[in-house]
Amino acid sequence: MRFEKWQALGNDYLILETQNLPWDLSPKRIEWLCDPHFGVGADGILLLARSEEAEFVATLRIFNPDGSEAELSGNGAREAILYLRRHGWTDEDVFAISTVAGPIVPTIIGELTCAVDMGRASTTSKDFPGGGEEGRGKLTSAGREWEFQHVSIGNPQCAIVVDADELDELDLEQIGPEIEANALFPNRTNVSFLAVEADRVRARIYERGVGETLSSGTGASGAAVTAHLLGAPDHLIVELEGGELEVEIGEGLAVRLTGWAEPVYAGELSPELLAALSELDQ
């Protein structure tokens, strides 16, 4: 069974096509494939299928390394989009793909670059049912109270503004898990810590089901929306541990995310690994 591994700002995914799978992609198989010691190793899996609806080039499902399904990933979406173009699923520069979070529309800018219309962000959602219209709240983690901004951008984001000097010192592996699993968020949440300076946002990301990551497209989007709500301009550069992404915020909090993605390698799973994964059904 063939696969490709892609990365965007250090956020790496395995890309699989549904038609090539010899079994269902169960949570246990996802965990095994993403394990760097027993499997290929990745931050998640992108599963692509031909869409039955004419308006979509493909259907994209995104899975975290713990086996859970994510609604959307900005980095993963760009990797899938550029994979589709490279493998001839479409020759259009602008097209649509279907995701659990709804349709997304990319624009191909270059061989390894695209912009993605991520839809409209919202400060209210089912993922923060107790929140008010502004989506603001307080919670406690690691013995400290934090003020946060809830942003829904295909998936839930909990964005926390801190001083620039403090950002690098935060222990996200200690702080993040308690926030991710806080009872305020029934579907768990992604967490970003950010500092704002003019049109630049520096952010660190604790991703739901993953832990601290080098980057996250939806995390960058949530951080940019949070900064914008606090008065930052509508065109922002978000600096993450793995590099920079460009986020434009339009009317009604419409979000457009621009960045790169590239293939790392292609390969085939060995007969031994395929057999071991098959046995997980038994």
Secondary structure, 3 states (H helix, E strand, C coil): CEEEEEEECCEEEEEEEHHHCCCCCCHHHHHHHHCCCCCCCCCCEEEEEECCCCCCCEEEEEECCCCCEECCCHHHHHHHHHHHHHCCCCCCCECCEEECCEEEEEEEEECCEEEEEEEECECCCCCCCCCCCCCEEEEEECCEEEEEEEEECCCEEEEEECCHHHHCCCCHHHHHHHHHCCCCCCCCCEEEEEEEECCEEEEEEEECCCEEECCCHHHHHHHHHHHHHCCCCCEEEEEECCEEEEEEECHHHEEEEEEECEEEEEEECCHHHHHHHHHHHC
